[in-house]
Amino acid sequence: MNQITPPPKLDIIPASAPFSDAQRSWLNGFFAGLLSPDVATPLSAEQGTAVMQSGDGDDGEAPWHDQTMPIADRMKLAEGRPVRRKMMAAMAQQDCGQCGYNCSDYSEAIASRSEARLNLCVPGGKETARMLKSLYEELDKAPAAKGGDKPAGKADVAAAPAVTVTIAEPGRSRDNPVAATFLSRRLLNKGKSEKETYHIEFDLSESKLDYVVGDSFGVFPRNDVGLVDQIIALLGASHTTKVNGKTLREVLIDDVSLSPAPDSLFELISFITGGAQREKARALAQGEDPDGDAATLDVMATLQKFSGTRPHPEAFVEALEPLQPRLYSISSSHNATPGKLSLTVDSVRYVINKRKRLGVASTFLGERINDGETLKVYVQKAHGFGLPQDPKTPIIMIGPGTGIAPFRAFLLDRKATGAPGKNWLFFGHQRSDCDFFYQDELNAMKTSGQLTRLSLAWSRDGEKKFYVQDRMREVGRELWTWLAEGAHLYICGDAKRMAKDVERALVDIVAQFGARSTDEAVSFVAELKKTGRFQADVY
């Protein structure tokens, strides 16, 4: 086996910058991952300081907003900040909108006590909910400040601007959804594809909802009936048992999450069992992992793990979390097809301990809802993700896989409105013969001139994997020319790998073809973000 030589350690953040060892270590790792090791240039002490000291009012540039970073590391970077800023660090994804807020407004609402729900951060899941609960408890403790830390507690609440919670118009928030009709689904993959991706269409004419490209669509899914019936059997209950005016089966299908088991379910189990079982349940409720299987425990797996304990159906339901809506990037244009809306959705399926698990919303849309049925929906307005105001502005769109969704919408919208700006799409997936979503449509746009450039990358077609960032590097000179002409650049898709790899490629391209040092290229890309010329919709 070939021995892999580790990359040289880079000290990009200087020792003189005012960070703790943990903060400096993370920042060095962050920039080392962003920059090529052979061209990375250490930052000056002033530049290192500026990385984090953007002020409490400008947390959008703070490094704790990396949703791929472990929560413990994010919290270290937020040390010394007010509680409401620590709450922002706890939130696992920046401004995804699934909670119904952006991250700043959600943290302000919690800190000002106008929002009592601490479990709305869907991407963050249990880890974020636990941390928010802990931070919420700090609001009453008001400890004395230490070493420059700002005091938490009532002083912090006073410092947080009040957030007024108002009920949005129907269909404009998760708290006030409307009904839409499911029209159809169409499989986008062909042949022997390893994926299962659907083009999903809805009729909005009854609800009179409209939207702007870049917005997201909130869908309230329903749980799989087969899973629900297995859980009812494990409870030893009848599906007709009444809970809150509905049958147990109806409640489990429509109202509660059956995904990761909440701490409150472990607490309930600890009350009705004893001995080693009780100790394990208590440990799990406190975020510990006594058997090394905590990450695999959804509601059904928890009942199987603690077999023989049969909570009362009413107490069981009360211990579960509400079933959260899911947000999807809209892949259609209201200007092109008023009254209709489409999504591009991957059906999520995986196996844990020989049991098939299903993505709740993705398989609901992909197989369980029937044509003509209605479901609860809403439009989530985009936060800083949309077409340029000037229709003449060129755009560069990078969206592999289902990341193509908003860019299909952009292209359809620009076509419908006659926008003259140039359009360049980077799309990639596994195989060209079975994973080329909207192939005929995109080729027709290319032929007509609507799509100025179409750059494709297929990771499984050759012996070596090839991704959109590799294609970007190949056409780096032309990409830089577009940027120099004022183009806006967009990324949509996977945050953990793709978005970081694309940004790293972009920095390299700016440095190479823009005749800039690495330091200047990083600053250039940061300026693109600050001015809204580089926008991301990542998850």
C-alpha positions as CSV (number, residue, x, y, z in Angstrom):
1,M,0.0,0.0,0.0
2,N,1.4,3.4,-0.9
3,Q,2.3,5.6,2.0
4,I,0.5,8.9,2.0
5,T,2.7,11.9,2.9
6,P,0.7,14.4,5.0
7,P,0.5,17.9,3.8
8,P,2.8,20.5,5.5
9,K,1.3,22.3,8.5
10,L,0.3,25.8,7.6
11,D,0.3,28.6,10.2
12,I,-1.8,31.0,8.2
13,I,-3.2,32.8,11.3
14,P,-0.2,34.3,13.1
15,A,0.6,33.6,16.8
16,S,0.2,37.3,17.4
17,A,-3.5,37.3,16.4
18,P,-5.7,37.5,19.5
19,F,-7.2,34.0,19.4
20,S,-7.0,31.0,21.8
21,D,-5.0,28.0,20.7
22,A,-8.2,26.2,19.7
23,Q,-9.5,29.1,17.7
24,R,-6.1,29.6,15.9
25,S,-5.9,25.9,15.2
26,W,-9.4,25.8,13.7
27,L,-8.8,28.9,11.6
28,N,-5.5,27.5,10.3
29,G,-7.3,24.3,9.3
30,F,-10.1,26.2,7.7
31,F,-7.9,28.3,5.5
32,A,-5.6,25.3,4.8
33,G,-8.6,23.5,3.4
34,L,-9.7,26.5,1.4
35,L,-6.2,27.2,-0.1
36,S,-3.9,25.0,-2.0
37,P,-0.9,24.1,0.3
38,D,1.6,25.1,-2.2
39,V,0.3,28.6,-2.7
40,A,-1.2,29.5,0.7
41,T,0.2,32.7,2.1
42,P,0.1,33.3,5.9
43,L,-2.1,36.2,6.9
44,S,-0.7,39.2,8.7
45,A,-1.7,39.7,12.4
46,E,-4.1,42.5,11.3
47,Q,-5.7,40.3,8.6
48,G,-6.0,37.4,11.1
49,T,-7.7,39.7,13.6
50,A,-10.0,41.0,10.9
51,V,-11.2,37.4,10.1
52,M,-13.2,37.3,13.3
53,Q,-13.6,40.8,14.6
54,S,-16.4,41.9,12.3
55,G,-18.5,43.0,15.3
56,D,-21.5,41.5,17.0
57,G,-23.7,43.0,14.3
58,D,-21.9,41.3,11.4
59,D,-21.9,37.6,12.3
60,G,-22.5,36.6,8.7
61,E,-18.7,36.6,8.2
62,A,-17.9,34.7,11.4
63,P,-16.2,31.4,10.9
64,W,-18.6,29.5,13.2
65,H,-21.1,29.7,10.4
66,D,-19.5,26.7,8.8
67,Q,-22.2,24.1,9.1
68,T,-19.7,21.3,8.5
69,M,-17.7,22.1,11.6
70,P,-18.4,20.1,14.8
71,I,-20.6,22.0,17.2
72,A,-18.0,21.8,19.9
73,D,-15.6,23.7,17.7
74,R,-18.2,26.3,16.7
75,M,-18.9,26.9,20.3
76,K,-15.2,27.4,21.1
77,L,-15.1,30.1,18.4
78,A,-18.1,31.8,20.1
79,E,-16.4,32.0,23.5
80,G,-16.7,35.5,25.0
81,R,-19.7,36.4,22.9
82,P,-23.2,37.3,24.2
83,V,-25.6,34.4,24.6
84,R,-27.6,35.4,21.5
85,R,-24.4,35.1,19.4
86,K,-23.5,31.7,20.9
87,M,-27.0,30.6,19.8
88,M,-26.0,31.6,16.2
89,A,-22.9,29.5,16.6
90,A,-25.0,26.5,17.7
91,M,-27.2,26.7,14.6
92,A,-25.8,24.2,12.1
93,Q,-26.7,25.9,8.8
94,Q,-26.6,29.6,8.0
95,D,-29.9,31.1,7.0
96,C,-31.4,27.9,5.5
97,G,-34.9,29.2,6.5
98,Q,-36.3,25.9,7.7
99,C,-36.9,27.4,11.1
100,G,-39.0,30.2,9.6
101,Y,-36.3,32.8,10.4
102,N,-32.8,33.5,9.4
103,C,-30.3,32.5,12.0
104,S,-29.8,36.0,13.4
105,D,-33.6,36.6,13.8
106,Y,-34.1,33.1,15.4
107,S,-31.4,33.7,18.0
108,E,-32.7,37.2,18.7
109,A,-36.3,35.8,19.1
110,I,-35.1,33.1,21.5
111,A,-33.0,35.6,23.5
112,S,-35.8,38.1,23.8
113,R,-38.2,35.3,24.8
114,S,-40.6,35.9,21.9
115,E,-39.9,32.4,20.6
116,A,-40.1,29.5,23.0
117,R,-39.5,26.7,20.5
118,L,-35.8,25.6,20.7
119,N,-36.1,22.7,18.3
120,L,-36.8,24.4,14.9
121,C,-33.2,24.1,13.5
122,V,-33.8,21.1,11.3
123,P,-30.2,20.8,9.9
124,G,-28.7,21.1,13.4
125,G,-31.0,18.5,14.8
126,K,-30.6,17.2,18.4
127,E,-27.2,18.7,18.9
128,T,-28.3,22.2,18.2
129,A,-31.6,21.8,20.2
130,R,-29.6,20.6,23.2
131,M,-27.2,23.5,22.9
132,L,-30.0,26.1,22.5
133,K,-31.7,24.7,25.6
134,S,-28.4,25.0,27.6
135,L,-27.9,28.6,26.3
136,Y,-31.5,29.5,27.0
137,E,-31.0,28.4,30.6
138,E,-28.0,30.8,30.8
139,L,-30.3,33.7,30.2
140,D,-31.5,33.4,33.8
141,K,-28.1,32.8,35.4
142,A,-26.5,36.1,34.7
143,P,-23.0,35.0,35.7
144,A,-20.3,37.6,36.3
145,A,-18.1,38.5,33.4
146,K,-14.8,36.7,33.2
147,G,-11.7,37.8,31.3
148,G,-13.5,40.2,29.0
149,D,-16.5,37.9,28.5
150,K,-19.7,39.8,28.2
151,P,-22.2,38.8,30.9
152,A,-25.1,36.6,29.9
153,G,-28.5,36.6,31.5
154,K,-30.9,39.6,31.9
155,A,-28.3,42.1,30.7
156,D,-27.9,40.0,27.5
157,V,-31.7,39.9,27.0
158,A,-31.8,43.7,27.4
159,A,-29.1,44.0,24.8
160,A,-30.9,41.9,22.3
161,P,-33.3,43.9,20.1
162,A,-36.9,42.8,20.5
163,V,-38.2,40.6,17.8
164,T,-41.9,41.1,16.9
165,V,-43.5,37.9,15.8
166,T,-46.3,38.4,13.4
167,I,-48.4,35.8,11.6
168,A,-47.4,35.9,7.9
169,E,-49.9,35.9,5.1
170,P,-51.3,32.5,4.2
171,G,-48.7,30.4,2.5
172,R,-45.8,32.7,3.5
173,S,-44.5,30.9,6.6
174,R,-44.4,27.5,8.2
175,D,-46.8,28.7,10.8
176,N,-49.5,29.6,8.3
177,P,-49.4,27.0,5.4
178,V,-51.9,26.6,2.7
179,A,-53.1,23.6,0.6
180,A,-51.6,22.8,-2.8
181,T,-52.4,20.0,-5.2
182,F,-49.8,17.4,-6.0
183,L,-49.8,17.1,-9.8
184,S,-47.2,14.6,-10.9
185,R,-43.7,13.1,-10.5
186,R,-41.3,12.2,-13.2
187,L,-38.1,10.1,-12.7
188,L,-35.1,12.1,-14.0
189,N,-32.6,9.2,-13.9
190,K,-32.3,6.6,-16.6
191,G,-30.9,3.1,-16.9
192,K,-28.7,1.8,-14.2
193,S,-28.4,5.0,-12.2
194,E,-27.5,4.6,-8.5
195,K,-29.8,7.6,-7.7
196,E,-33.5,8.1,-7.6
197,T,-34.3,11.7,-8.4
198,Y,-37.8,13.1,-9.3
199,H,-39.1,16.2,-11.0
200,I,-42.2,17.0,-8.9
201,E,-45.0,19.4,-9.9
202,F,-47.6,21.2,-7.9
203,D,-50.7,23.2,-8.7
204,L,-50.8,26.5,-6.8
205,S,-53.8,28.0,-8.6
206,E,-56.2,27.4,-5.7
207,S,-53.9,28.9,-3.1
208,K,-53.0,31.8,-5.4
209,L,-49.4,31.6,-4.2
210,D,-46.6,33.1,-6.2
211,Y,-42.9,33.2,-5.7
212,V,-39.6,34.6,-7.0
213,V,-36.8,32.4,-8.4
214,G,-34.3,31.6,-5.6
215,D,-37.1,31.1,-3.0
216,S,-37.7,27.7,-1.4
217,F,-40.8,25.6,-1.0
218,G,-41.8,24.3,2.3
219,V,-43.6,20.9,2.3
220,F,-45.3,19.3,5.3
221,P,-44.7,15.5,4.7
222,R,-46.5,12.6,6.2
223,N,-44.8,9.6,7.8
224,D,-44.8,6.2,6.1
225,V,-47.9,4.1,7.2
226,G,-45.8,0.9,7.4
227,L,-43.4,2.5,9.9
228,V,-46.3,3.9,11.9
229,D,-48.0,0.5,12.2
230,Q,-44.8,-1.2,13.3
231,I,-44.4,1.4,16.1
232,I,-48.0,0.9,17.2
233,A,-47.3,-2.8,17.4
234,L,-44.2,-2.2,19.5
235,L,-46.3,-0.1,21.9
236,G,-48.9,-2.9,22.1
237,A,-51.6,-0.3,21.4
238,S,-54.5,-0.1,19.0
239,H,-54.3,2.2,16.0
240,T,-57.8,3.5,16.9
241,T,-56.7,4.7,20.4
242,K,-57.7,8.3,20.8
243,V,-54.9,10.9,21.4
244,N,-55.7,14.6,21.4
245,G,-59.0,14.0,19.5
246,K,-57.4,11.9,16.8
247,T,-56.5,8.3,16.4
248,L,-53.0,7.2,17.4
249,R,-52.4,6.2,13.8
250,E,-53.4,9.7,12.5
251,V,-51.2,11.4,15.0
252,L,-48.2,9.3,14.2
253,I,-48.7,9.8,10.4
254,D,-49.3,13.6,10.4
255,D,-48.1,15.2,13.6
256,V,-44.9,13.9,15.1
257,S,-41.4,13.1,14.0
258,L,-40.4,9.5,13.9
259,S,-36.8,10.3,13.0
260,P,-34.0,10.8,15.6
261,A,-35.4,9.9,19.0
262,P,-35.6,13.1,21.2
263,D,-34.2,13.3,24.6
264,S,-37.7,13.5,26.0
265,L,-38.4,10.0,24.8
266,F,-35.4,8.6,26.6
267,E,-36.5,10.5,29.7
268,L,-40.0,9.0,29.5
269,I,-38.4,5.5,29.1
270,S,-36.2,6.1,32.2
271,F,-39.3,6.8,34.3
272,I,-41.0,3.5,33.4
273,T,-38.1,1.1,33.5
274,G,-35.3,0.2,36.0
275,G,-31.8,-1.1,36.5
276,A,-29.4,-1.0,33.7
277,Q,-32.1,0.0,31.2
278,R,-32.9,3.1,33.3
279,E,-29.3,4.1,33.5
280,K,-28.9,3.8,29.7
281,A,-32.1,5.8,29.1
282,R,-30.9,8.5,31.5
283,A,-27.5,8.6,29.8
284,L,-29.0,8.9,26.4
285,A,-31.3,11.7,27.6
286,Q,-28.2,13.7,28.7
287,G,-26.6,13.3,25.3
288,E,-24.3,10.4,26.2
289,D,-23.8,7.3,24.2
290,P,-23.5,4.3,26.5
291,D,-23.7,1.6,23.8
292,G,-22.2,3.5,20.9
293,D,-25.4,3.4,19.0
294,A,-27.0,6.8,19.8
295,A,-26.7,8.1,16.3
296,T,-28.7,5.2,14.9
297,L,-31.7,5.6,17.3
298,D,-34.8,6.8,15.6
299,V,-38.1,6.3,17.4
300,M,-38.7,2.8,16.3
301,A,-35.1,1.7,17.0
302,T,-35.4,3.2,20.5
303,L,-38.6,1.1,21.2
304,Q,-36.7,-2.0,20.0
305,K,-33.7,-1.2,22.1
306,F,-35.8,-0.8,25.2
307,S,-38.2,-3.7,24.3
308,G,-40.7,-4.6,26.9
309,T,-41.2,-0.9,28.0
310,R,-44.5,0.2,26.7
311,P,-45.3,3.8,27.3
312,H,-48.9,4.9,27.3
313,P,-49.8,6.2,23.8
314,E,-50.6,9.7,25.1
315,A,-47.4,10.0,27.1
316,F,-45.5,8.6,24.1
317,V,-46.9,11.1,21.7
318,E,-46.2,14.0,24.1
319,A,-42.5,12.9,24.3
320,L,-42.0,13.2,20.5
321,E,-41.0,16.2,18.5
322,P,-43.4,17.8,16.0
323,L,-43.1,16.7,12.4
324,Q,-41.1,19.5,10.8
325,P,-41.7,20.8,7.3
326,R,-38.9,20.3,4.7
327,L,-37.6,23.0,2.4
328,Y,-36.6,22.5,-1.2
329,S,-35.1,24.8,-3.8
330,I,-37.8,25.7,-6.4
331,S,-36.9,24.6,-9.9
332,S,-39.5,26.5,-11.8
333,S,-40.3,30.2,-12.6
334,H,-43.6,31.8,-11.8
335,N,-43.1,34.1,-14.7
336,A,-42.8,31.2,-17.1
337,T,-45.5,28.9,-15.6
338,P,-47.8,30.9,-13.3
339,G,-49.9,28.8,-11.0
340,K,-47.5,25.9,-11.1
341,L,-44.3,25.1,-9.2
342,S,-41.8,22.3,-9.5
343,L,-39.0,20.7,-7.3
344,T,-36.1,18.5,-8.1
345,V,-35.9,15.9,-5.3
346,D,-33.6,13.0,-4.4
347,S,-35.4,10.1,-2.7
348,V,-33.3,9.3,0.4
349,R,-33.0,5.6,1.3
350,Y,-30.4,3.9,3.4
351,V,-29.9,0.8,5.7
352,I,-28.9,0.8,9.3
353,N,-28.7,-2.6,11.1
354,K,-30.4,-4.3,8.2
355,R,-33.4,-2.1,8.5
356,K,-34.3,0.2,5.6
357,R,-34.6,3.9,6.6
358,L,-36.5,6.4,4.4
359,G,-36.1,10.2,4.0
360,V,-39.5,11.3,5.3
361,A,-40.3,14.1,2.8
362,S,-38.3,12.8,-0.1
363,T,-40.0,9.4,-0.2
364,F,-43.4,11.0,0.6
365,L,-43.0,13.1,-2.6
366,G,-41.3,10.3,-4.5
367,E,-43.8,7.5,-3.9
368,R,-46.4,8.0,-1.2
369,I,-48.5,10.9,-2.3
370,N,-50.8,10.4,-5.2
371,D,-51.6,12.7,-8.1
372,G,-54.5,15.0,-7.2
373,E,-54.0,14.8,-3.4
374,T,-53.5,18.0,-1.4
375,L,-50.8,18.8,1.1
376,K,-49.8,21.7,3.3
377,V,-47.1,24.0,1.8
378,Y,-45.6,27.5,2.0
379,V,-43.1,29.6,0.2
380,Q,-40.0,30.6,2.1
381,K,-38.5,33.9,0.9
382,A,-34.9,33.6,0.0
383,H,-32.3,35.4,2.1
384,G,-29.7,36.8,-0.3
385,F,-30.1,34.2,-3.1
386,G,-31.6,35.5,-6.3
387,L,-31.0,36.9,-9.8
388,P,-29.2,40.2,-10.2
389,Q,-31.3,43.3,-10.3
390,D,-29.9,44.2,-13.7
391,P,-31.1,41.7,-16.3
392,K,-28.0,42.4,-18.4
393,T,-25.6,41.0,-15.7
394,P,-24.0,37.7,-16.7
395,I,-24.4,34.8,-14.3
396,I,-22.3,31.7,-13.6
397,M,-24.3,28.9,-11.9
398,I,-22.6,25.9,-10.3
399,G,-25.1,23.2,-9.3
400,P,-24.3,19.5,-9.5
401,G,-27.0,16.9,-8.8
402,T,-30.2,18.4,-7.3
403,G,-28.2,21.7,-7.0
404,I,-29.4,22.4,-10.5
405,A,-32.9,23.2,-9.2
406,P,-32.7,26.9,-8.6
407,F,-30.6,27.4,-11.8
408,R,-33.2,25.7,-14.0
409,A,-35.5,28.3,-12.4
410,F,-33.1,31.1,-13.2
411,L,-32.8,30.1,-16.8
412,L,-36.6,29.7,-17.3
413,D,-37.2,33.1,-15.6
414,R,-34.6,34.9,-17.7
415,K,-36.1,33.4,-20.8
416,A,-39.7,34.4,-19.8
417,T,-38.6,37.9,-19.0
418,G,-36.3,38.4,-22.0
419,A,-33.3,39.1,-19.8
420,P,-30.3,39.7,-22.2
421,G,-27.6,38.7,-19.7
422,K,-25.3,35.8,-20.5
423,N,-25.8,32.5,-18.7
424,W,-23.2,29.8,-17.9
425,L,-24.2,26.6,-16.1
426,F,-21.8,24.0,-14.5
427,F,-23.7,20.8,-14.0
428,G,-22.3,17.4,-12.9
429,H,-23.4,14.1,-11.5
430,Q,-22.2,10.5,-11.6
431,R,-22.9,9.3,-15.2
432,S,-23.7,11.1,-18.4
433,D,-25.9,8.4,-19.8
434,C,-28.3,8.1,-16.8
435,D,-27.8,11.2,-14.6
436,F,-28.1,14.1,-17.0
437,F,-31.1,15.9,-15.5
438,Y,-33.2,18.0,-17.9
439,Q,-30.8,17.0,-20.8
440,D,-33.2,17.8,-23.7
441,E,-34.3,21.1,-22.0
442,L,-30.7,22.3,-21.4
443,N,-29.5,21.3,-24.9
444,A,-32.4,23.2,-26.4
445,M,-31.5,26.3,-24.4
446,K,-27.9,25.9,-25.5
447,T,-28.9,25.6,-29.2
448,S,-31.2,28.7,-28.9
449,G,-28.5,30.8,-27.2
450,Q,-30.4,31.1,-24.0
451,L,-27.7,29.1,-22.2
452,T,-24.5,30.7,-23.3
453,R,-22.2,28.0,-21.9
454,L,-22.9,24.5,-20.5
455,S,-20.0,22.9,-18.7
456,L,-20.5,19.3,-17.6
457,A,-18.6,17.0,-15.2
458,W,-19.2,13.3,-14.7
459,S,-17.6,11.7,-11.7
460,R,-18.0,8.0,-12.7
461,D,-17.6,8.1,-16.5
462,G,-13.8,7.8,-16.4
463,E,-11.2,6.0,-14.4
464,K,-10.6,9.1,-12.4
465,K,-13.4,11.0,-10.7
466,F,-14.0,14.4,-12.2
467,Y,-16.1,17.1,-10.6
468,V,-17.5,20.5,-11.3
469,Q,-14.5,22.2,-9.6
470,D,-12.2,20.3,-11.9
471,R,-14.1,21.6,-14.9
472,M,-13.9,25.1,-13.5
473,R,-10.1,24.9,-13.3
474,E,-10.0,23.7,-17.0
475,V,-11.9,26.8,-18.1
476,G,-10.5,29.1,-15.5
477,R,-9.3,31.8,-17.9
478,E,-12.8,32.2,-19.4
479,L,-14.4,32.1,-15.9
480,W,-12.1,34.9,-14.7
481,T,-13.0,36.9,-17.8
482,W,-16.7,36.6,-16.9
483,L,-16.0,37.7,-13.3
484,A,-14.0,40.6,-14.5
485,E,-16.9,41.7,-16.7
486,G,-19.1,41.8,-13.5
487,A,-20.7,38.3,-13.6
488,H,-22.5,37.1,-10.5
489,L,-21.6,33.6,-9.3
490,Y,-23.9,31.1,-7.6
491,I,-23.4,27.7,-5.9
492,C,-26.2,25.3,-4.9
493,G,-25.8,21.8,-3.4
494,D,-23.7,19.9,-0.9
495,A,-22.1,22.0,1.7
496,K,-19.7,19.5,3.2
497,R,-17.5,18.9,0.2
498,M,-18.7,20.5,-3.1
499,A,-19.2,24.0,-1.9
500,K,-15.8,24.1,-0.2
501,D,-14.0,22.5,-3.2
502,V,-15.7,25.0,-5.6
503,E,-14.7,28.0,-3.4
504,R,-11.1,26.7,-3.3
505,A,-11.1,26.3,-7.1
506,L,-12.4,29.8,-7.4
507,V,-9.7,31.3,-5.2
508,D,-7.1,29.5,-7.3
509,I,-8.6,30.7,-10.5
510,V,-8.7,34.3,-9.3
511,A,-5.1,34.1,-8.2
512,Q,-3.8,32.5,-11.4
513,F,-5.8,34.4,-14.0
514,G,-6.4,37.6,-12.1
515,A,-2.7,38.0,-11.4
516,R,-3.2,38.2,-7.6
517,S,-1.5,36.7,-4.6
518,T,-3.4,34.1,-2.7
519,D,-4.1,36.7,0.0
520,E,-5.5,39.1,-2.6
521,A,-7.6,36.2,-4.2
522,V,-9.1,35.3,-0.8
523,S,-10.0,39.0,-0.3
524,F,-11.5,39.2,-3.8
525,V,-13.8,36.2,-3.2
526,A,-14.7,37.7,0.2
527,E,-15.6,40.9,-1.5
528,L,-17.8,39.1,-4.1
529,K,-19.7,37.6,-1.1
530,K,-20.0,40.9,0.6
531,T,-21.4,42.7,-2.4
532,G,-23.8,39.9,-3.3
533,R,-21.9,38.8,-6.4
534,F,-21.2,35.3,-4.9
535,Q,-24.3,33.7,-3.4
536,A,-24.8,30.2,-2.1
537,D,-27.7,27.9,-1.4
538,V,-26.0,24.9,0.3
539,Y,-27.3,22.2,2.6
